[in-house]
Amino acid sequence: MTLYPKLILDALTKVRYPGTGKNLVEAGMVDDNIRIDGNKVSFSILFTRPNDPFIRSVVKAAEAAVRTYVSPDIESNINSVVAQPARPKDPDRLLPQAKNIIAVASGKGGVGKSTVTANLAVALAGMGYKTGLLDADIFGPSQPKMFRLEDARPGAISVDGRELIQPAENYGVKLLSIGFFVNRNDAVLWRGPMAANALKQLIGEADWGAPDYFLIDLPPGTSDIHLTLVQTLTLTGAIIVSTPQEVALADARKAISMFTGEKINVPILGLVENMSWFTPAELPDNRYYLFGKDGCKQLAAELNIPLLGQIPVVQSICESGDTGAPVALQPETLTGAAFHALAEQVVARTKSV
């Protein structure tokens, strides 16, 4: 039997949400991330609050409906996702013309946050979305090198009578970074207010156009830069990058706590597990879990946060970052496909928040 999404949706019309009496499809509770691989089916059911008393019963009813009305041989993986209400656009915030503004953060350095951000931006641009990227890691800007733009020196352009900074561009992504304006070999010794003002200028006094996705590569950890950006922009949500090891997950928890706390209150779009496993080129079917197995997957399940993707350790990822040619430029490769799958998940999540 050939499976396709409509069969799944038709089965889910048989399941009613007790809170409203409407079926799951009619109530708009089925996310558009239905994935089919042979007889394996995965999708998400959206709820409005994490303590919804009907989550378990609805998920079980959905599993039963798929097996009853489609095929008893189906292996289903159904996620319950809490869809945050859309954050209203504030006309006083910078960059109101951006459709989605996403912060990419990590609890600690060295987990590959900037690499994930660069490849996500390239993948989104490759899917046809207008994409901008702000390298907000003031003290360790790395995006110019990853985009082969180290020698770029953005100048000014006149737009509607205003002199604006013209972002550098490569691979369909508009990019600005402090790295463009300082000597690449010099340390940036700025106090917090000076760094915050520089970022505000790169956001509000630049010709970003009207991006579909505006990504912000944040510094690792938690700082006043994070608070400044939240107060300056209306964020669609945040993505947290971590490796599977416990020491990284402990810091990832802090980053999640920061964004979901009262002072910031930004939805978490999901977790990205980087360096999930190592597969040598000569043994493509083997996986070696160098930093632990499924750490982010377990954390995501514990906190009821989507796991957006698992990125393997491959030498080409490091090499591509050093040469300024992100692996997402090659979607036919294992790692390129992983980043494009991540981009698809991000697009699906931004439609549900």
Residue pairs with C-beta under 8 A, 6 or more apart in sequence:
1 71
3 36
3 39
3 41
3 70
3 71
3 74
4 36
5 34
5 36
7 70
8 34
8 36
8 41
8 43
8 66
8 70
9 25
9 30
9 34
10 69
11 65
11 66
11 68
11 69
11 70
12 23
12 24
12 25
12 30
12 62
12 65
12 66
13 23
13 24
13 25
13 26
14 23
14 65
14 68
14 69
15 23
15 24
15 58
15 61
15 62
15 65
16 22
16 23
16 24
17 23
17 24
17 27
17 29
17 54
17 58
18 54
18 57
18 58
19 52
19 54
20 27
24 30
24 45
24 58
24 62
28 46
29 45
29 46
29 47
30 43
30 44
30 45
30 46
31 43
31 44
31 45
31 46
31 81
31 348
31 352
32 348
32 351
33 42
33 43
33 44
33 344
33 345
33 348
34 41
34 42
34 43
35 41
35 42
35 43
39 71
39 73
39 74
39 75
40 74
40 75
40 76
40 77
41 66
41 74
41 75
41 76
41 77
42 76
42 77
42 78
42 79
43 78
43 79
44 78
44 79
44 80
44 81
44 306
45 58
45 59
45 62
45 78
45 79
45 80
45 81
46 81
46 82
46 83
46 352
47 54
47 55
47 80
47 81
47 82
47 83
48 82
48 83
48 85
49 82
50 82
50 304
52 82
55 80
58 80
59 78
59 80
62 76
62 78
63 76
63 78
66 74
66 76
67 74
67 76
79 306
80 304
81 304
81 306
81 352
82 304
83 352
83 353
84 237
84 267
84 353
85 353
86 353
87 234
87 235
87 236
87 266
87 267
87 353
88 234
89 96
89 234
90 96
90 234
93 232
93 233
93 234
94 200
94 203
94 204
94 232
94 233
95 101
95 203
95 204
95 208
95 214
95 233
96 234
97 208
97 209
97 210
97 211
98 132
98 208
98 210
98 211
98 213
98 214
99 210
99 211
99 212
99 213
100 212
100 213
100 214
100 236
100 350
101 214
101 216
101 233
101 234
101 235
101 236
102 213
102 214
102 215
102 216
102 235
102 236
102 237
102 238
102 239
102 269
102 346
102 350
103 216
103 218
103 226
103 229
103 235
103 237
103 238
103 239
103 259
103 266
104 113
104 116
104 117
104 120
104 215
104 216
104 217
104 218
104 238
104 239
104 241
105 113
105 218
105 220
105 226
105 238
105 239
105 240
105 241
105 255
105 259
106 113
106 218
106 220
106 221
106 240
106 241
106 242
106 251
106 252
106 255
107 220
107 221
107 222
107 240
107 242
107 248
107 250
107 251
107 252
107 253
107 254
107 255
108 220
108 221
108 247
108 248
108 251
109 140
109 220
109 221
110 220
111 220
111 241
111 242
111 243
111 248
111 274
111 275
112 241
112 243
112 274
112 275
112 311
112 317
113 217
113 218
113 220
113 241
113 274
114 135
114 137
114 142
114 143
114 146
114 217
115 146
115 274
115 317
115 321
116 239
116 241
116 272
116 274
116 311
116 339
116 342
117 133
117 143
117 215
117 217
118 133
118 143
118 146
118 147
118 217
118 321
118 326
118 328
119 326
119 327
119 328
119 339
119 342
120 215
120 239
120 328
120 339
120 342
120 343
120 346
121 131
121 133
121 173
121 213
121 215
122 171
122 172
122 173
122 326
122 328
122 329
122 339
123 328
123 331
123 339
123 340
123 342
123 343
124 131
124 212
124 213
124 215
124 343
124 346
124 347
125 131
125 171
125 172
125 173
126 171
126 172
126 328
126 329
126 331
126 340
126 343
127 340
127 343
127 344
127 347
129 211
129 212
129 213
129 347
130 209
130 210
130 211
130 212
130 213
131 172
131 173
131 174
131 211
131 212
131 213
131 214
131 215
132 167
132 173
132 174
132 175
132 208
132 209
132 211
132 213
132 214
132 215
133 143
133 173
133 174
133 175
133 176
133 214
133 215
133 216
133 217
134 175
134 176
134 177
134 199
134 202
134 203
134 214
134 215
134 216
134 217
135 141
135 142
135 143
135 144
135 175
135 176
135 177
135 178
135 179
135 217
136 199
136 216
136 217
136 218
136 219
136 225
136 229
137 217
137 218
137 219
137 220
138 178
138 188
138 190
138 195
138 198
138 199
138 219
138 225
139 187
139 188
139 190
139 195
139 219
140 219
141 177
141 178
141 179
142 179
142 321
143 149
143 175
143 177
143 179
143 217
144 150
144 152
144 168
144 175
144 177
144 179
144 180
144 184
145 179
145 321
145 322
145 324
146 321
146 324
146 326
147 168
147 170
147 171
147 173
147 175
147 324
147 326
148 170
148 323
148 324
148 325
149 168
149 170
149 175
149 180
149 324
150 179
150 184
150 324
152 168
152 180
153 180
153 181
154 165
154 166
154 167
154 168
154 176
154 180
155 165
155 166
156 163
156 164
156 165
156 166
157 163
157 164
157 165
157 166
157 207
158 164
159 207
164 205
164 206
164 207
165 176
165 201
165 202
165 205
165 206
165 207
166 206
166 207
167 174
167 175
167 176
167 206
167 207
167 208
168 174
168 175
168 176
168 180
169 175
171 326
171 329
174 208
174 209
174 211
176 202
176 206
178 188
178 198
178 202
182 188
188 195
190 198
192 223
192 224
192 225
195 225
196 224
196 225
196 228
199 225
199 228
199 229
199 232
200 228
200 232
203 232
203 233
204 232
208 214
213 346
213 350
216 229
216 233
218 225
218 226
218 229
219 225
219 226
221 251
221 255
222 254
222 255
222 258
226 258
226 264
227 263
227 264
229 235
230 264
230 266
235 266
236 267
236 269
236 350
236 353
237 266
237 267
237 268
237 269
237 349
237 350
237 353
238 255
238 259
238 266
238 267
238 268
238 269
239 268
239 269
239 270
239 271
239 272
239 308
239 346
240 252
240 255
240 256
240 259
240 268
240 270
240 271
240 272
241 271
241 272
241 274
242 248
242 249
242 251
242 252
242 271
242 272
242 273
242 274
242 295
242 296
242 299
243 273
243 274
243 275
243 291
243 295
243 296
244 273
244 275
244 276
244 289
244 291
244 292
244 293
244 294
244 295
244 296
245 291
245 292
245 295
246 292
246 295
248 291
248 295
249 295
249 296
249 299
252 271
252 296
252 299
253 299
256 268
256 303
256 305
258 264
259 265
259 266
259 267
259 268
260 266
260 268
267 353
268 305
269 306
269 308
269 346
269 349
269 350
269 353
270 300
270 305
270 306
270 307
270 308
270 345
270 346
270 349
271 296
271 299
271 300
271 305
271 306
271 307
271 308
272 296
272 307
272 308
272 309
272 310
272 311
272 342
273 294
273 295
273 296
273 297
273 307
273 309
273 310
273 311
274 311
275 290
275 291
275 311
275 312
275 313
276 289
276 294
276 296
276 310
276 311
276 312
276 313
277 287
277 288
277 289
277 290
277 293
277 310
277 312
277 313
278 287
278 288
278 289
278 290
278 312
278 313
278 314
279 285
279 286
279 287
279 288
279 312
279 313
279 314
279 334
280 286
280 288
284 334
287 312
290 313
296 307
296 310
297 307
297 310
299 305
300 306
300 307
301 307
306 345
306 349
308 342
308 345
308 346
308 349
309 338
309 339
309 341
309 342
309 345
310 338
311 317
311 335
311 338
311 339
311 342
312 334
312 335
312 338
314 327
314 334
314 335
316 327
316 333
316 335
317 327
317 335
320 326
320 327
320 329
326 339
327 333
327 335
327 336
327 339
328 336
328 339
328 340
328 343
329 336
330 336
331 337
331 339
331 340
